[in-house]
């Protein structure tokens, strides 16, 4: 009798997991599709002025692969680059000047921001300093891009045309992350997949939708929209600054667009699992607003959606329960099927799709570790700076 009750409970778990996956498949903004790219656009009669702001801290290893692509933008209007060297100890600023001297192209200004005052995360303080310098040029648009992002020659041109045609105040592209090492292949496509599941791209640009997000590596922002939303001062505590910026713009009445990139690539390597672990865990608990209740719910949700399907297949096979195994297999199949488009976007083998539960389990552990680090007073971190204050995510609520 006890064995039957145990199997029955597992069957119900498999059924609930399958129902969750069918709901995600059909009603979560088609998050699994990868066809949300820069919308069709027409070139303007006159190209607006753009200032590019690049916060950089100890980026000498990646600058040779990224900065020249930014300086070489084929942009018909006036554009200028401000690289804010945030206390680098590896010669980032000098290397940037040398690359600009050899490369030519767009004008480059390299400046230090000084130490951030209390209440500011280091990256946003650097962004603020760059934006203040840029505003002296009175540009119509600001391009906020990270130091590890390489842009195709027409990247800026396409962003500006898309923003102007669609009437968007913020246009952001999720840069294609590097996928070369074994761990990058296992973890990186899933990172973007999970992000899209949380923030379905189609909902972000839909009028009336409350969903707002951006990808910090590539954000084109209309200057007057930034001023209206008080960017970056209004989100100065934010560790997950890209989502916070998009929410502030949308709350102030602006229109926001986010999609996957073609021609915008991150050159930063994550060769070891520890590198990827730090990337995720540095801000995972901030995403949950430092809430133990949200952490518990997230762990339970990840387990139900991603871990229950393979577990119930195994239990069903061992216990001789075809309904249990079939329901678990069906949920696992839907899960893997929704992951296939992202693997194709990253040009990865499709046999990785059934391994998504393994990756989800790693993300579960990373999220718990993020909470543990916060409890130990280490908090979220960026480039060697740690932000332990619970208020760090308050502006993202």
Buried (B, 14 or more C-beta within 10 A) or exposed (E): EEEEEEBEEBBEBBBBBBEBBEEBBEEBBBBBBBEBBBBEBEEBEEBBBBBBBBBBBBBBBBBEBBBBBBBBBEBEBBBBBBBBBBBBEEBBBEBBBEBBEEBEBBEBBBBEBEEBEEEBBBBBBBBBBBBEBBBEBEBBBBBBBBBBBBBBEEBBBBBBBBBBBBEBBBBBBBBBBBBEBEBBBBBBBBBBBBBBBEBBBBBBBBEEBEBBBBBBBBBBBBBEBBEBBEBBBBBBBBBBBBBBBBBBBBEBEBBBBBBBBBBBBBBBBBEEBEBBBBBBBBBBBBBBBBBEEBBEEBBEEBBBBBBBBBBBBBBBBEBEBEBBBBBBBBBBBBBBEBBBBBBEBBEBEEEBBBBBBBBBBBBBBBBBBBBEBBEEEBBBBBBEBBBBBBEBBBBBE
